[in-house]
Amino acid sequence: MNRSRKKLPKDPNQLAAEIVRLSTEEGEEPAQKKTKRSAISEYLADIGRKGGLKGGKARAKKLSQKRRQEIAKNAAKSRWSKN
């Protein structure tokens, strides 16, 4: 059994759980258990990322300055409220 490089937890309950997990492991490393994403999943993730990168800029361009100010004021008010 190879010793893992990550530190073991200091909490006794978590340490016990980690020891049990390590002792009952099948021999595969956790990194090997991960499966590769399918080509479709990769493609959809790329499309989503592109949309996310340009979304905020496109929305700000579409809104009027007055509306952007209202949104910013509401955000600041909710961020700094005592509730």
Number of C-alpha atoms within 10 A of each C-alpha: 8 7 6 9 6 6 6 12 12 9 8 9 10 12 13 14 12 14 13 11 11 15 11 9 12 9 10 8 11 8 7 8 8 8 7 9 9 8 9 9 11 12 12 11 11 12 11 11 12 11 11 11 10 10 12 11 10 11 11 12 11 10 11 10 11 9 11 15 12 11 12 12 12 12 12 11 11 11 10 9 8 6 5
